[in-house]
């Protein structure tokens, strides 16, 4: 029979596709091709970066701060896309270990009793819904607002206006012509298609990278829930040797949880710090656009909403992991260890409780704890 719990690539197909196309998926045999792909991606952003930088320089000379913040709102996340590609390539060994660990766990879950499978099934369902489908929709709506609104306005103006006003996905000046000449062919068509391709790059990267963080956190929480259930089952055993063997497995799984958390911390540590700084800057830029620039622009309102969700998701996942890890001590204490006459088992339960009381935190730059308190602080600011 076909196994119920499949490897990472078959379980999270949307995320895997976005990671592969976005040069994020780590397989040793594709390192060279990924390095070339990242180089091509860096080269592809040079035109928009050069045009935006030149326009910002001219805006600075004429004291046009609104135009500078408008360019920063789009160019900033674009550099974030490249940074995440490079980060995953540098940490490709750790990322590959995380994926192989998930594959091994899924294979093991196929051999577990039905109550364990039910827990794994529910956790995977939640992870796929929130980290894969819902996050993909959020990213798609936020990014596609710009090209879709520009395309819709262009079509409407061309059909119903005698002298239609054209719109670019992201308005930039043509450095080799007058200001209004940027709407002439072929510059307008080339820039529109080019900006749309950059929007697709946004979606691929943000859907693959950020969703991978969320589903990995959910996987660790699932491992915690299963080891707690294994601890409860161990306490129900009458045979002291069987009970001891099950407790050994619980402790091994507990150690595996901490190892995976260390991998997560090592992989996403710098990225979490960068998005914390970038999120605050992005919210300020978008708010400035709304208040001082173009009024109530729906595009920037959607972008503000997406930026808030972008910082909320890692804070929520990190807080979930912190609470799940701390709950192990309570679950161990309530597992019925006092009814066991086996001294070895009692000592092992005490060891589990003591180890679980050490806080498990996901930090940015190894300094700032990511949790809901951080999200509230950012929201207030």
N, C-alpha and C positions, 0 to 999 in steps of 0.2 A: 504494500500500500504506500501511496505517496505520503511523506511525512507532513504533519500539520505545521510544524514550526520550521521554516525554511531559512537558508542563509540570508545575510544582510541584503545582498543584491536582489534576491527574489522577494524579500519581505517589503523593502522600501524601494520600490521601483522608480518612483518619481524623484526621490532624493538621489538615488544612484545615477539616474540619467543626467540630472543637473550637475552632479559632481563630476561625471565623466566628461561631459561637454564643456563644463566650466574649468577644466584642468585641475580638479581638486581630488579626484579619486586616486588613492595611493596603491599602486601595484608595482612591485620592483621591476617587472619587465617593461613598463611604460615610462620609466623615469626620463629617458632621453626624449621621447616624444612630448612628454609634459613640459620639459624644460624648453623645448622649441616652441610649444604652444603658448607658454607664458611669455616668451620673448615676442611672439607675434602679437599677443594681446597688448603688451606694453607699447609696441610700435603703433598699434591701431589707435591708441588714445592720444598719440602725439598731435594730430591735427586739431582736435577740439581743445586740447590743453594749450597749444600755441595760440589759437585764435582767442580763447577766453583770457589768457594771460595778457595778450596784447590789448584786448578791449579793457581789461581791468586797469592796465597802466594808463591808458587814455582817460578812463573814468576817474582815476586818482588825480590826474592833472587838472580835470575840470570839477573836482570835488563831488563826484557823483557816487556817493556811498551806496545808494540803492542798487545800482547796477553791479557794483562789486559784490555785495551780498548775494545778489541773484546768481552770479556765476559761481560763487563759493558753494551755494546750496546744491548745485549739480556736480561740480568738479570734485568737491570733497568726497562724496561717496564713491566716485569713480576711482579715485586713488585708493579708497578702502577696498574696492574690488581687487585691484592689483596686489595690495598688501596681503589679503587673505590667500591669494594664489601662492605668493612667495612663502607665506607662513606655513601653509600646508605642505609645500614642497620641502621646506627645511625640516619640518617635523613629520615627514612622511613615514618614518619608521614607527613612531608612536601612534599615528593615526591608523596605520596598517595593523598594529597590534590590537587596537581597540576594535576594529572590524573583525579580525580573526577571533577575538575573545567573544564577540557577539555571536559569530557563527558557531563557535564551540558550545556556548550556552544554549542556543536554539536547538542544536543537535541533541544535547543532554535532556532538554525539556520534553522531547518526544518519548523518552523512556520513563518519565515520572508518572506517578498515579494521577488519576483524574482530578482530584482536588487541587493539586499543584498546577495541572494544565489549565484549569479554569482561571486561576490567578494570572498565569502567564498570558492566557488568551485575552483577558480583560485589559491587562496592562499594555499589550501590543496594540489592541484596538484603540485605546486612548492615545497612545503614542503616534499611531498612524493618522488619527483624526486631527490632533492638535499640531504635531510637529511636521506632518507631511501635507495634508490637504488644506487645513485652515491657514497655515503659514504661507503656503504657495498662493492662495487667494489674496491674502493681505499684501504680499510683495507685488503680485501682478496688478492689483488695483492701484497701489501707490505709484508704481513706475509707469504703467500704461496710461495713466491719467494725462500725462504730457503729450505723447504722440497721438493718442486717440482724440483728445480735445482739439489739438492743432489740425488733424485731418478732418474732423467734423466741421470745424469752422471754415476750413478751406473749401470743402464741398458745398457747404451752405452758401458762402459768399459768391462762389463761382456760378451757382445755379440761380440765385435770387437777387444778385446785385449787379448793376451795370458796370461799376468800377469796384471789383472785389478787392478786399484787403486780405493779403496772404499772411500766414503764420508759420513760423518755424517751430520745430519741437523744442529747441532751446535757442533763443534769438542771439545770434552773434554777428558782429560786423564783418563785412568783406574787406580785408586790409588792402586790397588792390583796386578798390573802386569807391564810389561815393556811397553814403549810408543807405540810400534807398535802392541801390543796385543789388543788394543782397537778395532781393526778391525776383531778380531776373534769372533766366535760364543761362547756363546750366547750373549755376551756383546754388540756386534754391533747391532744385531737385536732388542734387548730389548731397547737400547738407541734410535734407529731410531724411533721405534713405540712410545716410551715415548715422544720424542721431537715433534713428529707430533701431539700428543695429546695436548701438551703445546701450539702448534701453533693454534689449534682449540680453546683453551681457550682464547688466544689472540683475535681471530676474534669475538667470542661471546661477550666478554667484551667490546672491543673497538667499535664494531658496535652498541651494545645496549646503552651503557652509553653516548658516545659522540653524537650519533644521537639524543638521547632524549633531550640533551641540545639544539641542533639546531632546532628541531621541536617545542620545547616549546617557543623559541624566536620567531619563525615564527608565532606561534599561538597568541602571544601577539601583534605582528605587525598586524595580521588580525583583532584582536579586536579593535585596534586603527583605522584602515581603516573603519571599520563598524561604530564606534561611530562618526567619522567625517562625514560619509554619513548620519547618523541619525541627526547630527547637521544641515546639509544642508536642510534636509527634514523638520526639526522643523521650520526653518526660512520661509518656504513656506506656513505654516499654517496661515489661516486667523483668526480662532477662537483663542483668547488669552489663554483660558483655555487648549485647546488641545496643543497649542504651549508650554505652561508651563509644562504640563505633559510629553511631549516629551523631553524637556530640563532636566527635573528631571531624566529621564531614561539615557540621555547622561552623566550627572554628575555621576550617579551611576556606569555606565560602565567605566567611567574615573577612578573612585575610585577602581574598580575591577582590572583595568590595573595596578595600582600602587601596589595593594596587591599581584598580581601575580609576579610582578617584585621583590618585597621584598622576596617572596618565592624562586624565582630563585637565588637571591643574597645569601640567607641563605644556600641554598642547594649546590651551585657550587662555593662558595667563596674560600674555601680552595683548591679545585681541580684546579681552574684556576691558583692559585699561584704555585701549584706543577708542572703543565704542562709547565708553563712559564720557571721555573728553569730547569726542565727535558729536555725540547726541546732544550735549548741552550747547555746543556751538551751532548745531543744525537747528535746534529749536529756536535759538536766538535769531538766526538768519531768517527762518521762515516767519517768525513773528514780526520781525522788522519789515519784511516784504509786505505782510498783511497790513501793518499799522502805518508804515511810512511810505511804502512803495506804490503798489497797485490796488490798494483797497482790499476788499473781500474777494480774493482770487481763490476759487474752489481748488485749484491745483495745489496751492501752497497749504491750504487748510487740510487737504487729504495728506499731504506730505508731513505736516505736523503730527497728524494722527498716526501715521505709519511710523514716524520717528519715536513717538511715545511708546507704541507697541514694541518697537525694536529694542528699547531698553527694558521694557516690562518683562519680556519673555525670558531673558537670561536671569533676571532677578527672581522671577517666579520659580524657574527651574532650580536655581541654586538654593532658594529657601525650602523648596520641596525636598531636595536631597538632605539638607541640614536637619529638617524635622524627621525625616525617615530614619536617618542614622542615629539621631538622639532617641528615637522611640524604641530602638533595639534593647536598651537597658530596661525600659519599662516592660516590654514584652518578655524579656528574660526573667524578670522578677515575678511576673504573673504566670509563668509557665508551669508552676506546680513543682518546682525543684525541692520544696520543703517536704514533699511526700516521698522523696527518694531516699533510700537508706544507703545508697552507694556514695561513698566519700569522694571518689574520683569525679563523679558527675557533678556533685555540689561544687567542687573546686573549679571545674570547667565553666559552670554557669557564672560563678563569681568573676572569673576571668573575662567572660564575655561582657558582663555588666560593667566591669571596670573599664574595659577597652571602649565600650560604646559611649561612655560618659566623656570621652575626649571629643570636643566639637569637630565636626567635619564641615569645613568651609571652602567655598570656591572664591578665590580672591583675584583681584586685578593688580598686576605688578607686585604680587605677594604682599600687598599692603591693605587694600580696600576690600572688605567683605562684600560680596554680592548677595543681597537679600532684599526683602520687601522694604526694610527701613531705608536702604539706599534708594530704592525707587521713589519712595515718598519724599525723600530729601531732594532728589532731582526734580520731581514734579513741582514741589514748592518753589524751588529756584526758578 
